Amino acid sequence: MLSLFILLPFFCLIAVNLPVKGARRLAFWLTASLFVLQILAVLLHPSVFWGMKEDLFANFFAINFSVNNLSLVIFLTIGIVGLVSLIIGKYTLANRPDRFHFTNLLLTALIGMNALALLTDLFSMYVFIEVTALSSFILIAVQREKTALEGAFKYLIISTIASALMLSSVALILLVSGSTSFDVVSAALKASSGSVFVKLAVALFLCGPFIKSGLVPFHGWLPDAYSAAPSAVSVLLAGIITKVSGVYVLMKLVMSVFGFTPVIRDILMFAGALSIVFGALAAIGQKDFKRMLAYSSISQVGYIIIGLGCGTKLAIAGAALHFFNHAVFKSLLFTNAAVMEQKLGTVDMDKMGGLTSRMPFTGMTSLIAFLSTAGIPPLSGFWSKLLIVVALWTSGMHGYAAIALLASVLTLAYFLSMQRRVFFGKLRPGLEAVQEAGTGLVITQVALALVILGVGLGFPFMLKTLAPLKNILW
């Protein structure tokens, strides 16, 4: 039942807050079970959800749900990143009430993200974008530290602007089409494509996902929010929340509602390329490990957007694959940052050095993650970037293909600099007592690294089932 993706987290949220002895103690395990079930639902029984027309709980909702292969990619990504974030929170949030509040907010975010993967209505989508954004805002400030409160405030202000723009757009679209359903709105926009009123409505709504994604020039809030948030929240924000509420919403709207008009394509291509270059250049000069990862996220999201803007089957397949890949390798890197912050008390790379000798699992998994980010074969990031670059080149967009390719060199440069300053060389004096992460965090690191290796090594075999790639499309 598609509605269970929303109802189960909702019932779980109620259950863990009941005034019953022991309810709070079950919060972690209930939430972890939800994420595991979501992962298994996609991996083991996708046919149960694919193409399902009826839902036993449909009478409780006045909105329509729909699922396809791209939705399944989103569900899988949400499950993996959410589970990782939950585990990181268990080991890094020292205050028990903070851990419980974190779990509650994580369940709320899960409701919002799962709904966005299912909805086919603009207003309902706006509502659940706000549910996700509200939980994100509180998550950033969950420990009530000064830098976190500052980052949360910036996120709140920028997110409010995005919300106002999207809600204004929904109002304009409702006046034009008389409905907010995807099918009705799409038909109405095509019939009135030359109207300035319609163009304004489309532009206003697109600004929302651009801001939520942290695309240049709307990226100002993102580095502060990622770096100031608790490590578990950084994993969640970078790995999935900004991707679902921003990137995925953008993909869904362009492919299902607004269409690949020349203007929209040009905007997406330019914004994607600008984000790729700016994010990579900004990451090079960073000393804060988490801040460098934040700028790297801006750059990697640019690849997804430029693939979407290209609009061919191959490009969108590459964008969907890079969505998943980026969520996994960036979650791994932020997990490594959580370990270093916990063991060293800092994420300042100038205060580190030679840590591989003391933290071999963290050092090795970091190497795997950054090589995948840079698109080095045979890791997973190589294949998604290859699909995007090939699609751009074969579409005649040689300049954009060159930007995408050369930016990978910049990515390799700043991550090599990070690896040299943090993990390579002799151990920095004063770090002799540093120890590797605990078993739970090490297992998480290794599991994410195995996903990167597994997708990278197995992708050539997956191509047989993906060809001709048409099933990836919306």
Residue, then its C-alpha position, 0 to 999 in steps of 0.5 A: m500500500l503506497s499510503l503506508f510509506i506515510l502512515l507507518p512513520f506517522f503511527c510510529l511517531i505517535a507510538v514513541n510519544l505515548p505516555v507509556k513506560g518504555a515507549r521512548r526506549l523503543a524509539f531508536w529500534l522502531t525507527a531503524s525497523l522502518f528504514v530497514l523495511q523501506i530498503l527491503a520493500v524496494l530491493l526485494h519486492p518492487s513489483v508490489f509498489w510498481g504500478m499499484k492502482e488501488d490502496l486500502f487506505a485511499n479513502f482517508f486521503a483526498i490526494n492521489f499517489s503514484v510510484n515509478n522506478l525513479s520513486l523507488v530510487i528515492f525510497l531506497t536512498i531515503g531508507i539508506v541515508g535515514l538509517v545511517s543518520l539514525i545510527i550516527g545520532k545514537y553514537t554522537l548525540a550524548n544527551r539522551p533527550d536530544r537523541f529522542h528529539f532527533t528521532n522524532l524529527l527524523l520520523t517527521a522528515l521521513i513522512g515529508m520525504n516519502a510523501l514527496a516521492l508519491l504525490t502528484d499534486l502541486f499544493s500537496m507537494y508544497v505542504f510536504i516540502e514545508v513538513t520536511a523543511l520545518s523538521s530540518f530547521i529544528l534538527i539543525a538547532v537540536q543541540r541549541e549551540k550558537t553556531a547551530l542556531e545561526g545556521a538554522f536561522k539562515y536556513l529558516i529565512i531562505s526557506t521561508i522565501a522559497s516557500a512564499l515563492m512556491l505558494s504564490s506560484v500555486a495560487l497563480i497556477l490554480l487561477v490558470s488551470g482550476s486545479t493543482s493536479f499534475d495532469v490538469v496543470s500540465a495540460a493547462l500550461k501547454a494550452s497557455s504556454g505563451s502567457v506571461f502569467v504562466k511563465l511567471a508562475v513556472a518561474l516562481f515555483l522553480c525558484g523554490p527547489f533551486i533554493k532548497s537544493g542550494l544551487v548557485p546563486f541560492h547556496g548561501w545558507l547551505p555551507d553554514a547549515y551543513s557545517a554547524a549542524p550536529s554530525a547526524v543532521s549533516v548526514l541527513l541534510a547532505g545525504i537526502i533532505t536537500k536532495v528530495s525537497g529540492v533536486y527530486v522535486l525539480m526533476k519531478l516537476v520538469m518531467s511531469v508538469f512543466g516539460f523540457t521547454p528551451v528556456i527551462r533547459d537553458i536555465l537548468m544547464f547554466a545553473g548546473a554548470l555554475s554550481i559544478v564549477f563554483g562548488a569545486l573551486a570554493a571547496i579547494g580553499q576550505k580548512d573545515f572538513k564539513r564545510m569543504l563537504a558542503y561546497s562539494s555537495i553544491s558541485q555534485v548536485g550540479y551534475i544532477i541538474i545538468g543531466l536533467g537539463c540535457g533531457t535525454k534518456l541517457a542523461i536522466a538515467g545518469a542524473a538518477l544514478h548520480f542522485f543515489n551515488h551522491a547520497v551514499f558517498k556524501s553520507l559516508l564522508f559526513t560519517n567520517a567527519a562525525v567520527m573525527e569530530q567525536k574523537l578529535g573534538t574538531v573538524d579543522m583539517d590543519k589540526m590533523g595529519g597521519l590519522t590513517s595509522r590511528m583510524p584505518f577504517t575511517g581513512m580507507t573508507s574516506l579514500i573510497a568515498f572521495l575517489s567515487t566523488a571524483g568519478i574514478p573507475p570502477l567506483s559508483g560515481f564514475w558510471s553516473k558521471l560517465l553517463i552524464v558526460v556521454a549524454l551531453w557530448t552526444s547531444g552536441m553540448h560539448g562545452y557543458a561536457a567539458i565543464a563536467l569532465l574538467a570539474s572532476v579534476l578539481t574534485l580530485a584536487y581538493f579531496l587529495s588535499m584533504q586526504r593529505r592533510v588529514f590521513f596521509g603522512k606522519l601522525r601529527p604530534g598530540l594525536e597519539a591517543v586517538q582511536e578508531a571509531g566504535t564498532g557501530l560507526v565502523i560497520t556503518q562506514v564499511a557498509l557504505a563503502l561496500v555499497i559504493l564498490g558494489v554499485g561500481l563493480g556491478f553496474p556493467f551487469m546492471l546495464k543489461t536490465l536498464a537498457p534501453l534506459k526508458n524505465i528510469l524516466w518518469 
